[in-house]
Amino acid sequence: MAIKILIERRIEPGQEGNLREAMNGIRPRVTQARGFVSGETLRSVDDPSFHLVISAWKSVEDWQTWMNSAERKAFQEKMAALLVEPEKISAYQTDTFVDVRGGMVATLKEAIGVTD
């Protein structure tokens, strides 16, 4: 089952540079993780201390493997020092994928070539 992970983070004011540095450090590692499809980090226009990370994974198991890895745990420790409150992680099953370039609507499984 393809999934999307949403991670909500609220950082201490003035920690934006440290957040950017930490994110840049982990990005090459997560992109090489088994099952990683894509990811993006968003910063709220209304509240610059609020960040939302959205990543897509081929399966729940792939996400859990990454989540429990030593690299992710070390990253999470760095993050904890920058946060006002603990990060909130939510997982969602991905059913529909829209490719706006071609007007195609497909399941994410079809788009990334996953078969059950």
C-alpha positions as CSV (number, residue, x, y, z in Angstrom):
1,M,0.0,0.0,0.0
2,A,1.5,3.4,-1.0
3,I,1.4,6.0,1.7
4,K,2.1,9.6,2.4
5,I,3.6,10.8,5.7
6,L,2.9,14.2,7.1
7,I,5.3,15.6,9.7
8,E,4.3,18.8,11.5
9,R,7.1,20.7,13.2
10,R,6.9,24.0,15.1
11,I,10.4,25.4,15.6
12,E,11.8,27.9,18.1
13,P,12.0,31.4,16.6
14,G,15.5,32.1,15.2
15,Q,16.2,28.4,14.5
16,E,15.4,28.5,10.8
17,G,19.1,28.2,9.7
18,N,19.7,25.2,12.0
19,L,16.5,23.6,10.7
20,R,17.6,24.1,7.1
21,E,21.1,22.7,7.8
22,A,19.6,19.6,9.5
23,M,17.2,19.1,6.6
24,N,19.9,19.4,4.0
25,G,22.0,16.9,5.9
26,I,19.3,14.2,6.0
27,R,17.8,14.8,2.6
28,P,20.5,12.7,0.6
29,R,20.1,9.8,3.1
30,V,16.3,9.7,3.0
31,T,16.2,9.9,-0.8
32,Q,18.3,6.7,-0.9
33,A,16.1,4.9,1.6
34,R,14.2,1.8,0.3
35,G,10.7,2.7,-0.9
36,F,11.2,6.5,-0.8
37,V,9.2,8.1,-3.7
38,S,9.2,11.9,-3.0
39,G,9.3,14.6,-0.4
40,E,8.8,18.2,0.2
41,T,9.1,20.7,3.1
42,L,6.6,23.5,3.4
43,R,6.8,26.6,5.7
44,S,3.6,28.3,6.7
45,V,3.0,31.7,5.2
46,D,1.0,32.8,8.3
47,D,3.4,31.3,10.9
48,P,7.0,30.9,9.7
49,S,7.8,28.7,12.8
50,F,5.4,26.0,11.4
51,H,6.8,23.5,8.9
52,L,5.1,20.6,7.2
53,V,7.1,17.7,5.6
54,I,5.2,15.6,3.1
55,S,6.8,12.4,1.9
56,A,5.5,9.5,-0.3
57,W,6.6,5.9,0.3
58,K,5.9,2.7,-1.6
59,S,4.7,1.0,1.6
60,V,4.1,1.4,5.3
61,E,6.9,-1.1,5.9
62,D,9.4,1.0,3.9
63,W,8.4,4.1,6.0
64,Q,8.7,2.2,9.3
65,T,12.1,0.8,8.3
66,W,13.3,4.4,7.7
67,M,11.5,5.7,10.8
68,N,13.3,3.1,13.0
69,S,16.7,3.5,11.3
70,A,19.7,4.8,13.3
71,E,20.0,7.7,10.8
72,R,16.4,8.9,11.3
73,K,16.7,8.5,15.1
74,A,19.9,10.7,15.1
75,F,18.2,13.3,12.9
76,Q,15.1,13.3,15.2
77,E,17.4,14.0,18.2
78,K,18.8,17.1,16.3
79,M,15.3,18.2,15.5
80,A,14.1,17.9,19.1
81,A,16.5,20.6,20.1
82,L,15.0,23.0,17.6
83,L,11.3,22.3,18.3
84,V,8.8,24.1,20.6
85,E,6.8,20.9,20.9
86,P,7.2,17.3,19.8
87,E,6.8,16.7,16.0
88,K,3.5,15.1,15.0
89,I,3.6,12.3,12.4
90,S,0.5,11.2,10.5
91,A,0.3,8.5,7.8
92,Y,-2.3,8.4,5.0
93,Q,-3.0,5.8,2.4
94,T,-2.7,7.1,-1.1
95,D,-5.5,6.2,-3.4
96,T,-5.5,8.8,-6.2
97,F,-2.6,10.6,-7.9
98,V,-3.1,13.5,-10.3
99,D,-0.4,14.3,-12.9
100,V,-1.3,17.9,-13.9
101,R,1.2,17.9,-16.7
102,G,-0.8,15.3,-18.7
103,G,-4.2,15.6,-17.0
104,M,-3.8,11.9,-16.0
105,V,-5.6,10.6,-12.9
106,A,-4.3,7.2,-11.7
107,T,-3.6,5.4,-8.4
108,L,-0.2,6.2,-7.0
109,K,0.5,2.4,-7.3
110,E,0.1,2.7,-11.0
111,A,2.1,5.9,-11.3
112,I,5.1,4.4,-9.5
113,G,4.7,0.8,-10.8
114,V,3.9,-1.0,-7.6
115,T,2.1,-4.3,-7.9
116,D,0.6,-6.2,-5.0
